[in-house]
Amino acid sequence: MDRSTAVFWGLIIMLLTASAFFGFNVMQQRRSLHKAAGALENGDLVQLVSVVDGDTIVVGKEGADNVTVRILGIKAFESKIEHDIVAPYGRASEDAIRRFAAGKYFRIMLNAPPKDDRGRTLATLFSGDQDLGLWLVQQGLVLVYTVYPFPAMPMYLQEQEKARSAPRGFWENSEVTARANSLIREWERQAK
């Protein structure tokens, strides 16, 4: 083999080695960033860190950063708008989450896709066999969000109807019920 061929193959081997080394380091960095971003997997146990609003919470998993979770299938009323008839019910849903979650671990079940357009993790949270979102619907504290279908939606809608018929939570207030019914009709149009 002449000298130029040997140099050529030497450079090729050096470039392949550098590429493999670089590729390996990139994969390790991605894994560490993924872990540092608080990535959750199906079945992970998490605890409530804070309540953002009646349908969004921050959870923590041991050894990972906190993650913002949008509870799948529900929509709470806004709690921060002063003098709005629905605001007390938004605050009630936030308080109910805090009470329900106090000292408990939740098993997380991720949606497919696992993130919404705001980067929040979309998930159902279970404490034992109790689904947090379904429990909030049963209490009449949140609405079933029907724009994006999800596997448990028929059961959620059935429980929403029971809360409405009882009436429980905001369903006891005729003005709030009118607002809720208006939202339900709008979501039905959007889902078509």
Secondary structure, 3 states (H helix, E strand, C coil): CCHHHHHHHHHHHHHHHHHHHHHHHHHHHHHHHHHHCCCCCCCCEEEEEEEEECCEEEEECCCCCCEEEEECCEECCCCCCCCCCCHHHHHHHHHHHHHHHCCCCEEEEEEEEEECCCCCEEEEEEECCEEHHHHHHHCCCCEECCCCCCCCHHHHHHHHHHHHHCCCHHHHCHHHHHHHHHHHHHHHHHHC
